[in-house]
């Protein structure tokens, strides 16, 4: 069996655990912060070396200055390591949050009565508090009904609605359990279609930030319909930006109802299990995760599995057995990427979280059913015929042999000399049993596949000349990923060529 290079992509959320308590470029360049700066660059380097392919910027938190600093560090480290790291901006979306409180956090006791103000901005306590969206103008009382449930702080506090006065902006509720409230704690309204707009002014500015900073992906929060996706697409089109890909986060009941049209309108899907589990029964989440992975494989689009995958590693150095199983089966089902959120953003062991996820991804890949991917899933994929033929040719050549529990792989790397995006996506979609290094002379393709299974990229000045010198180019390319790579084969103009 060849030595192994991970094919499933890892997305890591950037936060203070990686970039330290550095909030802007002035702090980064201040000599007083030299130690923090050194640690930030060192940690970024370690997570990339440990298996990160794409970094995520969570725009529910942090200023533009803070996010610009993270982009700078990520790109400088990636350039140093000669790695093509993609960057994803995750929008805040139409969120509802609590207003200010007299104390940082307070506990609402089970059975107690609570008044939620949705018009008058009051300072809250355990008996009453204010809730609205980022504009401060959203009246939540228009969208709720008596008997409904309000979830506070990721569902840790549940309130049953007793009475609603939409005109005055008042919601009267009873606490079904004891739970903590505090400033900026999130509110969820299960199975509710909000009257607030999908994109706030902040979201529009954030999309413009992604355009101005030449980012690779926009992860769109709380997408409910294809119209939501098209609203973002219109902004990109207006700015003549064709390369930023839209990844729709599926986290509401309405998104589930419209899942097929959302997948069709999007460039990829994120199974955002955290909020989704607050909207639908928790025991339904695994089913919809499996459904979305399968559906994305059928239509040839990348799919990310996210939220609490290694949650215990925020605090502990060892994952739970349930978490290991969770990551393993996400890969086994055919996810392109697995994602770290709090584990890498604010956890105690961000590098350990990445290396742990990488180890689980690799083990699942070793035991993956590549033949089933080739013969069952891929024939159903809706992709251009020419690209499908190339992908089938490559995947057939790479099928492992030997026993199911101890398979052997004929090649570790395939160098694919092409600029054709359809072909690259098709080869990823078929889930090949080797890493595919795309040899390209198009700069825009270098970070365009940071979430796509098995695809790595390598830049050459002239693709035609590179094809003629395929042996040397292939050896240089694969050594950029492993110092001592396993057996490599090149695929050029529909023909395989052995790399010696």
C-alpha positions in Angstrom: 0.0 0.0 0.0 1.3 3.4 -0.9 2.1 6.1 1.7 -1.0 8.3 2.1 -1.9 11.9 1.3 -5.3 13.1 2.6 -7.9 13.8 -0.1 -10.9 15.0 2.0 -10.6 18.7 2.5 -10.5 20.4 5.9 -12.0 23.9 6.5 -10.8 25.6 9.7 -12.5 28.7 11.2 -10.0 31.4 12.1 -10.3 33.1 15.5 -8.2 34.1 18.5 -7.0 30.5 19.0 -5.0 30.9 15.8 -4.5 34.6 15.2 -4.2 35.4 18.9 -5.7 38.6 20.4 -4.6 40.7 17.4 -7.5 42.8 16.2 -6.0 44.9 13.4 -2.9 45.5 11.3 -1.6 48.2 13.7 -1.6 45.7 16.5 0.1 43.1 14.3 2.9 45.5 13.5 3.3 46.9 17.0 6.7 45.6 18.4 4.9 45.1 21.8 2.9 42.3 20.1 5.9 40.5 18.6 5.4 37.4 20.6 1.7 37.2 19.7 2.5 37.8 16.1 5.1 35.1 16.0 2.7 32.6 17.6 -0.1 33.6 15.2 2.1 32.9 12.1 3.4 29.7 13.7 0.0 28.4 14.5 -1.3 29.2 11.0 1.6 27.4 9.5 1.0 24.4 11.7 -2.7 24.0 10.9 -1.9 24.2 7.1 0.8 21.6 7.4 -1.6 19.5 9.5 -4.2 19.4 6.7 -6.2 22.6 6.3 -7.1 23.5 2.7 -9.6 26.4 3.3 -9.9 28.9 6.1 -13.2 30.3 7.1 -13.9 33.9 8.3 -17.1 34.0 10.5 -18.7 37.4 9.9 -21.1 37.0 12.7 -18.1 38.2 14.8 -15.2 40.5 14.3 -14.6 43.8 12.4 -13.3 44.3 8.9 -9.9 45.2 10.3 -9.8 41.9 12.3 -10.8 39.8 9.2 -8.3 41.7 7.0 -5.5 40.8 9.5 -6.5 37.1 9.3 -6.5 37.2 5.5 -3.1 38.7 5.5 -1.6 36.1 7.8 -3.3 33.2 6.0 -2.0 34.3 2.6 1.5 35.1 3.7 1.9 31.7 5.4 0.3 29.9 2.4 2.7 31.8 0.1 5.7 30.8 2.3 4.6 27.2 2.3 3.7 27.3 -1.5 0.2 26.1 -0.7 -2.9 27.2 -2.5 -5.2 27.9 0.5 -8.7 29.1 -0.2 -10.6 31.6 1.9 -14.3 31.5 2.7 -16.4 34.3 4.1 -19.4 33.1 6.2 -22.2 35.7 6.3 -24.0 36.7 9.4 -27.4 36.3 7.7 -30.8 37.2 9.2 -30.1 36.6 12.8 -32.0 37.6 15.9 -30.0 38.4 19.0 -30.7 39.7 22.6 -29.9 43.3 23.5 -28.0 44.6 26.5 -28.4 43.2 30.0 -27.8 44.6 33.5 -25.3 41.8 34.1 -23.1 39.9 31.6 -25.2 36.7 32.0 -28.2 35.8 34.1 -30.2 32.7 34.6 -33.9 32.5 33.8 -35.4 29.9 36.1 -37.8 27.2 34.9 -41.4 28.2 35.1 -40.7 31.9 35.4 -42.6 34.4 33.2 -40.6 36.5 30.7 -41.5 39.5 28.6 -39.6 40.0 25.3 -39.6 43.5 23.9 -39.2 43.7 20.1 -39.7 47.5 19.6 -38.5 49.2 22.8 -34.8 48.7 23.4 -34.6 48.0 27.1 -31.7 46.8 29.3 -32.6 43.2 30.2 -32.7 41.1 33.2 -34.3 37.7 34.1 -37.8 39.0 33.7 -37.6 41.0 30.5 -35.2 41.7 27.6 -35.0 43.1 24.1 -34.5 41.1 20.9 -34.1 42.1 17.3 -31.9 41.8 14.2 -28.8 43.7 13.2 -30.8 46.7 12.0 -32.7 47.0 15.3 -35.9 47.5 13.4 -37.2 43.9 13.1 -40.4 43.2 15.1 -40.2 39.5 16.0 -43.7 39.7 17.5 -45.1 39.8 13.9 -43.7 36.3 13.2 -44.5 34.3 16.3 -47.8 32.6 17.5 -49.2 31.6 20.8 -48.1 28.1 21.7 -44.9 28.4 19.7 -41.4 27.9 21.0 -38.6 30.4 21.2 -35.1 29.0 21.5 -32.4 31.1 23.3 -28.7 30.5 23.3 -28.6 27.5 20.8 -31.7 26.1 22.5 -30.2 25.9 26.0 -33.2 28.0 27.1 -36.7 27.2 25.7 -39.6 29.7 26.1 -43.2 28.8 25.3 -45.3 31.7 24.0 -48.3 32.6 26.1 -49.4 35.9 24.5 -48.4 38.2 21.7 -49.0 41.9 21.1 -47.5 42.6 17.8 -48.6 46.3 17.7 -46.8 47.1 20.9 -43.9 44.7 20.1 -44.4 42.4 23.2 -44.1 38.7 23.6 -45.2 37.0 26.9 -43.6 33.6 27.5 -42.9 30.9 30.1 -39.5 29.3 30.6 -39.7 25.5 30.0 -36.3 25.0 31.7 -33.6 27.0 33.4 -31.1 28.7 31.1 -28.7 31.5 30.7 -29.5 34.8 28.9 -27.1 37.6 28.0 -26.1 40.2 25.5 -25.9 39.0 21.8 -27.2 35.5 22.7 -28.9 34.0 19.6 -32.6 33.4 19.2 -34.1 30.8 16.9 -37.8 30.5 15.9 -38.3 27.0 14.6 -40.4 26.6 11.4 -40.8 30.4 11.1 -40.5 32.4 7.9 -39.1 35.7 9.0 -40.4 39.0 7.7 -37.0 40.5 7.9 -35.1 40.7 4.5 -32.7 37.8 3.7 -29.8 40.2 3.2 -29.2 43.1 5.6 -27.0 46.1 4.7 -24.2 44.4 6.7 -24.5 41.3 4.6 -24.3 43.3 1.4 -21.2 45.1 2.7 -19.7 41.8 3.7 -20.3 40.4 0.2 -18.5 43.5 -1.2 -15.7 42.8 1.2 -15.3 39.3 -0.3 -15.2 40.8 -3.8 -12.7 43.6 -2.8 -10.4 41.0 -1.2 -10.6 38.4 -3.9 -11.9 35.7 -1.7 -12.9 32.3 -3.0 -16.2 31.4 -1.3 -19.2 33.0 0.3 -21.0 30.7 2.7 -24.5 32.1 2.8 -26.2 31.8 6.2 -29.9 30.9 6.6 -30.7 30.3 2.9 -34.3 29.4 2.5 -34.8 29.5 -1.3 -33.2 29.8 -4.7 -34.2 33.4 -4.6 -31.9 34.0 -1.6 -28.9 32.5 -3.6 -29.8 34.6 -6.6 -29.8 37.7 -4.5 -26.1 37.2 -3.7 -25.4 36.1 -7.3 -26.8 39.4 -8.5 -24.3 41.4 -6.4 -21.4 39.3 -7.8 -22.7 39.7 -11.3 -23.1 43.5 -10.9 -19.4 43.6 -9.8 -18.4 41.4 -12.8 -17.2 38.8 -10.4 -17.6 35.2 -11.7 -15.1 33.3 -9.6 -16.5 33.7 -6.1 -18.6 30.5 -5.4 -21.7 30.6 -3.3 -22.0 27.8 -0.7 -25.6 27.7 0.8 -25.8 26.8 4.4 -28.8 24.6 5.1 -30.0 25.3 8.6 -33.8 25.9 8.5 -37.0 24.0 8.0 -37.8 26.0 4.9 -34.4 25.3 3.4 -35.1 21.5 3.8 -38.4 22.0 2.0 -36.6 23.8 -0.9 -33.4 21.8 -0.8 -33.4 20.6 -4.4 -33.9 24.1 -5.9 -31.2 25.5 -3.5 -28.7 22.9 -4.5 -29.4 23.6 -8.1 -28.9 27.4 -7.7 -25.8 27.1 -5.5 -22.1 26.2 -6.2 -22.0 24.0 -3.2 -23.8 23.1 0.1 -22.9 23.2 3.7 -24.8 20.9 6.1 -24.9 23.4 9.0 -26.0 20.9 11.6 -26.0 23.3 14.6 -28.9 25.6 13.7 -30.5 22.8 11.6 -30.9 20.7 14.7 -32.8 23.6 16.4 -35.2 23.8 13.5 -36.0 20.1 12.8 -36.0 17.1 15.2 -32.5 16.2 16.2 -33.0 12.6 15.1 -33.8 13.8 11.5 -30.5 15.6 11.1 -28.4 12.5 10.2 -31.0 11.6 7.5 -30.8 15.1 5.9 -27.0 15.1 6.1 -27.0 11.8 4.2 -29.6 13.1 1.7 -27.6 16.3 1.0 -24.4 14.4 0.5 -26.0 12.0 -1.9 -27.9 14.7 -3.8 -24.7 16.8 -4.2 -22.9 13.8 -5.6 -25.7 13.3 -8.1 -25.5 16.9 -9.4 -21.7 17.2 -9.2 -21.4 19.9 -6.5 -19.2 19.9 -3.4 -20.8 19.4 0.0 -19.4 20.3 3.4 -20.4 18.7 6.7 -20.1 21.2 9.6 -20.7 22.0 13.3 -19.5 20.2 16.4 -17.6 17.6 14.5 -14.9 17.6 17.2 -16.5 19.8 19.7 -14.9 18.3 22.7 -11.4 19.4 21.4 -12.3 23.0 22.3 -11.5 21.9 25.9 -9.9 18.4 25.7 -7.0 16.9 23.9 -8.8 13.7 23.0 -12.0 13.4 20.9 -15.0 11.4 22.0 -15.6 8.1 20.3 -18.9 9.5 19.0 -17.1 12.4 17.3 -14.6 10.1 15.7 -17.5 8.1 14.3 -19.3 11.2 13.1 -16.3 12.5 11.1 -15.5 9.0 9.7 -19.0 8.5 8.4 -19.3 12.0 6.9 -16.3 11.0 4.7 -17.6 7.5 4.1 -20.9 8.9 2.8 -18.9 11.1 0.3 -18.5 14.5 1.8 -16.0 16.7 0.0 -15.0 18.6 3.2 -15.3 18.4 7.0 -15.2 21.6 8.9 -13.9 22.9 12.3 -15.7 25.8 13.9 -15.1 26.6 17.6 -12.5 23.9 17.7 -10.0 26.0 15.7 -11.5 29.5 16.3 -11.4 29.6 20.1 -10.4 26.1 21.3 -7.4 25.2 23.4 -5.9 22.9 20.9 -6.5 24.2 17.3 -3.6 22.3 15.7 -4.5 19.1 17.5 -8.1 19.5 16.2 -6.9 19.7 12.6 -4.5 16.8 12.9 -7.1 14.7 14.6 -9.7 15.4 11.9 -7.1 14.7 9.2 -6.2 11.3 10.8 -9.9 10.3 10.8 -10.5 11.6 7.3 -7.5 9.5 6.0 -8.7 6.3 7.8 -12.2 6.7 6.3 -10.7 7.3 2.8 -8.6 4.1 3.1 -11.8 2.0 3.6 -14.0 4.0 1.2 -16.0 2.1 -1.4 -14.4 3.5 -4.5 -16.0 0.9 -6.8 -19.5 1.9 -5.6 -18.6 5.6 -6.2 -17.6 4.7 -9.8 -20.4 2.4 -10.7 -23.4 3.5 -8.6 -23.1 7.2 -7.8 -21.2 8.7 -10.6 -23.4 7.4 -13.5 -26.2 9.4 -12.0 -24.2 12.6 -11.8 -25.4 15.4 -14.1 -22.1 16.5 -15.6 -20.9 17.2 -19.2 -20.4 13.9 -21.1 -16.8 14.6 -22.1 -15.8 15.4 -18.5 -17.6 12.3 -17.3 -15.7 10.1 -19.7 -12.4 11.5 -18.6 -13.3 11.1 -14.9 -14.4 7.5 -15.4 -11.2 6.7 -17.3 -9.1 8.1 -14.5 -11.1 6.6 -11.6 -11.1 3.1 -13.2 -7.3 3.2 -13.5 -7.1 4.1 -9.8 -9.3 1.4 -8.3 -7.7 -0.2 -5.2 -7.1 -3.9 -5.0 -6.6 -6.4 -2.2 -8.9 -6.9 0.7 -11.6 -4.4 1.9 -9.9 -4.0 5.3 -6.3 -3.7 3.8 -6.6 -2.3 0.3 -3.6 -1.4 -1.9 -3.6 1.6 -4.2 -1.9 1.5 -7.6 -1.0 5.2 -7.5 -0.9 8.0 -4.9 -0.9 10.9 -7.3 -2.3 11.7 -10.7 -1.1 14.8 -12.5 -4.0 16.2 -14.6 -2.9 18.7 -17.2 -6.0 20.8 -17.9 -7.7 24.2 -17.4 -11.1 22.7 -18.0 -13.2 23.3 -14.9 -15.9 20.8 -15.8 -13.3 18.0 -16.1 -11.7 19.0 -12.7 -15.1 18.9 -11.0 -16.1 15.6 -12.6 -12.8 14.0 -11.5 -13.4 15.2 -7.9 -17.1 14.1 -8.0 -16.2 10.5 -8.9 -14.1 10.2 -5.7 -10.9 8.9 -7.2 -8.6 6.7 -5.2 -5.7 9.1 -5.5 -4.9 12.7 -5.1 -5.4 14.7 -8.3 -2.8 17.4 -8.9 -4.2 19.8 -11.5 -1.5 21.3 -13.6 -2.7 24.7 -14.8 -1.5 28.0 -16.2 -4.7 29.8 -15.0 -4.1 31.8 -11.8 -7.8 31.9 -11.1 -8.0 28.1 -10.7 -5.3 27.8 -8.0 -7.6 28.4 -5.0 -10.9 27.5 -6.8 -11.0 23.9 -5.5 -10.2 24.3 -1.8 -13.3 22.4 -0.7 -13.4 19.8 -3.6 -12.4 16.3 -2.7 -9.0 15.1 -3.9 -8.1 18.2 -6.0 -4.9 20.0 -5.5 -3.4 22.6 -7.9 0.0 23.4 -9.3 0.8 26.5 -11.4 2.9 26.5 -14.6 3.7 29.4 -16.9 2.6 27.6 -20.0 0.4 24.5 -20.0 1.3 23.4 -23.6 5.0 23.4 -22.7 4.3 21.7 -19.4 2.6 18.8 -21.2 5.7 18.2 -23.3 7.9 18.1 -20.1 5.2 16.2 -18.2 7.7 13.9 -16.4 9.7 16.7 -14.7 6.7 18.9 -14.1 4.8 16.0 -12.5 7.7 15.1 -10.2 8.1 18.8 -9.1 4.3 19.1 -8.6 3.8 16.1 -6.4 6.9 16.9 -4.3 5.2 20.1 -3.4 2.7 18.0 -1.5 4.9 15.1 -0.2 8.7 15.1 0.0 8.7 11.4 -0.7 5.6 10.7 -2.8 4.3 7.3 -3.9 3.8 6.2 -7.4 2.6 8.9 -9.8 0.9 8.8 -13.2 0.1 11.7 -15.6 -3.1 12.2 -17.6 -2.6 14.4 -20.7 -5.0 14.8 -23.6 -6.9 11.6 -22.7 -3.8 9.5 -22.3 -2.0 8.1 -19.3 1.8 8.5 -19.1 4.0 6.9 -16.5 6.0 9.3 -14.4 9.5 7.9 -13.9 
